Amino acid sequence: MSLIEEVMRRSAHERTAAMPGPAIANAPTPPLPDNFVPVQYRPAPVDPQVMERNRVLLRMPDVGVSRAYKILRTRVLHRLAANNWYTLGITGTAAGEGKSLTSVNLALALAQDVNTSVFLVDLDLQRPQLGAYLGMSYEHGLTDYLTGQVELDQIIYDIGVKRLAVVPNASSVENSSELLRSPRMGEFLSALEAQLPRRIVVFDMPPLMVTDDVLAFAPRVDTFLLVVSQGMTARRTLSNAKEVLSEMNLMGVVLNRSTERNDSPYY
């Protein structure tokens, strides 16, 4: 059994053990806080051709891929509900494994659930990708907010998908881990938490083995998904990632670029 298969088997076993908890769709909706002030999201057009080229779920009529993301969505919802988690970080071991596309497509799949509202946030501050994957047209991003140049309502965008709001980023910074630990980031997270009584925040994080950003931000995230790529993720790199993630709540492993497919129209 390969190291990737071993990690996936162990993660699946842990998922099964935690599965009996109630689904988020059946959870009671907490009341809005007394000081609740809804943020007005800014419209941001997206480019359908760019999304199709990048294999974004909205523009990809692939039954097998759509089904895979719906299965991932349901498993994620069960684990979040079972542990009362609401924030999910998605990372990989190295660049090019598909963690940003997984973040986009999982957020879209989650938003298709009528009981789930989603914030998709680009926290890869050194190599932001979410806006590019969606072909978004926008003026300001998360780094502008963290550096005090703009306010919250200038960086949360509506791309025309119900129950989904996107916080993109366009400016790369070198001091990314310092910004992730900053009081301004704490204010950002508190503001997101206050917006929706039932919400999930999906963070597209940088790769584990490239920067210390995931370690710096881990205390502020409930759980993580690790994206690995078949035929690309090295055993030694995955072993090192396992060691780093041992102190975090790892929900599971997503195997990207798998050669196995199920295109059957039936279950």
C-alpha positions in Angstrom: 0.0 0.0 0.0 1.4 3.4 -1.0 1.9 6.2 1.5 -0.9 8.2 -0.2 -3.3 5.2 0.0 -2.4 4.7 3.7 -3.2 8.4 4.5 -6.5 8.2 2.6 -7.5 4.9 4.3 -6.7 6.3 7.8 -8.6 9.6 7.0 -11.6 7.6 5.7 -11.6 5.5 8.9 -11.6 8.7 11.0 -14.4 10.2 8.9 -16.5 7.1 9.4 -16.0 7.2 13.1 -17.2 10.8 13.3 -20.0 10.5 10.7 -23.0 9.9 13.1 -23.2 13.6 14.0 -26.2 15.6 12.6 -25.9 17.2 9.2 -25.5 21.0 9.0 -28.8 21.2 7.1 -30.6 19.9 10.2 -28.8 22.0 12.8 -30.8 24.8 14.5 -30.0 28.2 13.1 -28.4 30.5 15.8 -30.0 33.9 16.2 -28.4 37.0 14.7 -26.4 39.1 17.1 -27.9 42.3 18.3 -25.3 44.4 16.6 -25.6 42.5 13.3 -25.0 44.8 10.2 -25.0 42.9 6.9 -22.1 43.7 4.6 -23.1 44.7 1.0 -21.2 42.5 -1.4 -19.9 44.1 -4.5 -20.8 42.6 -7.9 -17.8 41.1 -9.7 -18.2 39.7 -13.3 -16.5 36.4 -14.1 -15.4 35.1 -17.4 -17.1 31.9 -18.5 -14.4 31.0 -21.0 -11.7 31.4 -18.3 -13.7 29.1 -15.9 -14.1 26.5 -18.6 -10.5 26.6 -19.4 -9.6 26.2 -15.7 -12.1 23.4 -15.2 -14.2 25.3 -12.7 -17.3 23.4 -11.8 -19.8 26.0 -13.1 -18.5 25.6 -16.6 -17.6 22.0 -16.7 -20.4 19.6 -17.8 -18.4 16.5 -16.6 -20.7 14.1 -14.8 -17.8 12.2 -13.1 -16.2 15.4 -11.8 -19.4 16.9 -10.6 -20.3 13.7 -8.8 -16.9 13.5 -7.1 -17.2 17.1 -5.8 -20.8 16.4 -4.5 -19.5 13.4 -2.6 -16.7 15.4 -1.2 -19.2 18.1 -0.2 -21.4 15.7 1.7 -18.5 14.2 3.5 -17.2 17.6 4.4 -20.6 18.7 5.7 -20.9 15.6 7.9 -17.5 16.1 9.4 -18.1 19.9 10.0 -21.4 19.2 11.7 -20.2 16.3 13.8 -17.4 18.5 15.3 -19.3 21.9 15.2 -16.6 23.3 12.8 -17.2 26.1 10.4 -13.8 27.1 9.0 -11.9 24.9 6.5 -8.4 25.4 5.2 -7.3 23.7 2.0 -3.6 23.2 1.4 -1.2 20.9 -0.5 2.4 19.8 -0.1 3.8 21.8 -3.1 2.7 24.1 -5.9 0.8 22.6 -8.8 -1.2 19.9 -7.0 -4.6 21.5 -7.5 -5.4 22.9 -4.1 -6.7 26.2 -5.4 -9.0 24.6 -8.0 -10.2 22.2 -5.2 -11.0 25.2 -3.1 -13.0 26.9 -5.8 -14.9 23.8 -6.8 -15.6 22.6 -3.3 -16.9 26.1 -2.4 -19.2 26.0 -5.4 -20.4 22.5 -4.5 -21.1 23.6 -0.9 -23.1 26.7 -2.1 -25.3 24.4 -4.2 -26.7 23.1 -1.0 -29.7 25.3 -0.1 -28.9 25.2 3.6 -25.2 26.3 3.3 -23.7 29.7 2.7 -20.1 30.0 1.9 -17.2 32.5 2.0 -14.3 31.6 -0.3 -11.2 33.4 0.8 -7.8 33.6 -1.0 -5.2 33.2 1.8 -2.4 32.3 -0.5 -1.0 35.8 0.0 2.3 35.1 -1.8 0.7 33.4 -4.9 -3.0 34.3 -5.1 -5.0 32.3 -7.6 -8.7 32.4 -6.9 -9.6 35.5 -8.9 -7.6 34.2 -11.9 -9.3 30.8 -11.8 -12.7 32.5 -11.9 -11.8 35.2 -14.4 -13.0 37.8 -11.9 -12.9 41.5 -12.5 -12.4 43.4 -9.2 -10.6 46.4 -7.8 -9.4 45.4 -4.3 -8.4 42.2 -2.5 -7.6 40.8 0.9 -4.1 42.2 1.1 -5.5 45.7 0.6 -7.7 45.2 3.6 -5.0 43.7 5.8 -2.7 46.6 5.1 -5.4 49.1 6.0 -6.0 50.5 2.6 -9.6 49.6 2.2 -12.5 48.4 4.4 -14.4 45.0 4.5 -17.2 45.9 2.2 -14.7 46.7 -0.5 -13.2 43.2 -0.8 -16.2 40.8 -0.5 -17.7 40.0 -3.9 -20.8 38.5 -5.4 -20.0 36.5 -8.5 -23.6 35.7 -9.3 -23.8 32.3 -7.4 -26.4 32.1 -4.7 -25.1 31.6 -1.1 -21.4 32.2 -2.2 -19.3 35.3 -1.5 -15.7 35.5 -2.7 -12.8 37.4 -1.0 -10.0 37.4 -3.7 -6.5 38.7 -3.6 -4.4 40.2 -6.3 -1.3 41.6 -4.5 1.4 39.2 -3.4 3.3 40.1 -0.3 6.5 38.7 1.3 5.4 39.2 4.9 2.4 36.9 4.5 2.7 35.0 7.8 3.0 38.3 9.8 -0.2 39.5 8.1 -2.0 36.3 8.9 -1.2 36.8 12.6 -2.1 40.5 12.6 -4.9 42.1 14.5 -6.4 43.2 11.2 -6.8 39.5 10.2 -8.5 38.9 13.6 -10.9 41.7 12.8 -11.5 40.2 9.3 -12.4 36.7 10.7 -14.7 38.2 13.4 -16.5 40.2 10.7 -17.0 37.1 8.6 -18.4 35.2 11.6 -20.9 37.9 12.2 -22.3 37.9 8.7 -24.2 34.7 8.5 -25.6 32.6 11.3 -24.9 29.4 9.3 -21.9 29.8 7.2 -18.8 27.9 6.1 -15.5 29.7 5.4 -13.2 28.0 2.9 -9.6 29.2 2.9 -7.4 28.6 0.0 -4.0 28.3 1.8 -0.5 28.1 0.4 1.3 24.7 0.2 2.6 23.4 3.5 6.2 22.9 2.5 6.7 26.3 0.9 6.0 28.9 3.6 5.1 29.0 7.3 1.7 30.5 6.5 -0.3 27.4 7.3 1.4 27.0 10.6 0.9 30.7 11.4 -2.8 30.5 10.6 -3.6 27.0 11.9 -4.9 28.2 15.3 -7.6 30.2 13.5 -8.8 27.3 11.4 -11.1 24.5 12.6 -9.8 21.8 10.2 -7.8 21.2 7.1 -8.0 19.2 3.8 -4.8 18.1 2.2 -4.7 18.0 -1.6 -2.3 15.5 -3.2 -1.8 14.8 -6.8 -1.5 11.3 -8.3 1.8 10.8 -10.0 3.1 14.1 -8.7 3.2 14.2 -4.9 6.4 12.6 -3.7 6.4 10.1 -0.9 9.0 12.0 1.1 7.1 15.3 0.7 3.9 13.6 1.8 5.7 12.1 4.8 7.0 15.6 5.8 3.5 17.0 5.3 2.0 14.4 7.7 4.5 15.4 10.3 3.6 19.1 10.0 -0.2 18.3 10.0 0.1 16.0 13.1 -0.6 19.0 15.4 -3.6 20.2 13.4 -7.1 18.8 12.8 -6.8 17.0 9.4 -10.2 16.2 8.1 -8.9 14.1 5.2 -6.9 13.9 2.0 -8.2 14.7 -1.5 -6.6 12.8 -4.3 -6.4 15.0 -7.4 -5.8 13.9 -11.0 -6.9 10.4 -10.2 -7.0 8.0 -13.2 -10.0 6.2 -11.7 -13.4 7.6 -12.9 -17.0 6.7 -12.5 -19.2 8.1 -15.3 -22.1 5.8 -14.9 -25.5 7.5 -14.8 -26.5 5.1 -12.0 -25.3 4.7 -8.5 
